[in-house]
Amino acid sequence: MGFIVEFWDYMRVRKKFWLLPVFMVMILVGGLLVLTKGSAVAPFIYTLF
């Protein structure tokens, strides 16, 4: 949780709010790959990338 607070403070102080969508997409793609690993849906997910 400390990383999220530090990341938010960095964005707020340095006015780098464009990093938020990049960070969120990285989290979503990573979570999608972790959740579908070894499942029957995995081949369909991998074709998207």
N, C-alpha and C positions, 0 to 999 in steps of 0.2 A: 504493500500500500504506500510505502514511503516513496517508491519510484514515481508513482502517479502524481503525488503531491509535488515532488521536485520538478517533474516534467511540466506540470501546469504552471508552477511558479516561473520556470524558464520561459515558457511561451508568453506569459503575461508580462514579464519584465522586458523581454527582448522584442515583443510584438511579432512573434513568429507563429501566428495562429494558423497559417497554412500547413503547419506540421500535423495538426490534429486529424484531418482527413487521411493523410498518408499513414499515420500511426494506426488509425482505426481500421483501414483496409488491410494493413499487415496483420493485425490481431484477428480479423475475421477470416482471412485466407489461411492463416496458421491454425486457427481453431477448426476450420472446415477440414483441413488436411489431417489433423490429429483425430477428429471424430470419425472420419470415414476410413481410416486406415484399417485394413483387414475386413471391411464389410463388403456386401454385394454391390453397394453404390459406388465404390472406389473407382472402377474403370470409367464410369460416366463422369465423375468429377475430374479425373485426370485428363480427359479429353478437352475440358474447358481451358486448360493451361497448356 
